[in-house]
Amino acid sequence: GAVAVPLAILVVALWCVRMPFAVALLDRWQADAIWWSFPLGSITSMVLSIAYYRYGGWRQARMT
């Protein structure tokens, strides 16, 4: 089906946005960097998911 792209979106939101943001600002913001990384990762996931469901080819995907 069409589950590979949403999984990739979640991986990008976690490993390419949330984790680097938290690690980069950990020295300056301490625990707040971790807490601010959650909404940033969620917003990234939301924007990418909206783009995929709006413009992606998920309607043509068929189970084989």
Order of alpha helices (4+ residues) and beta strands (2+ residues): alpha-alpha-alpha
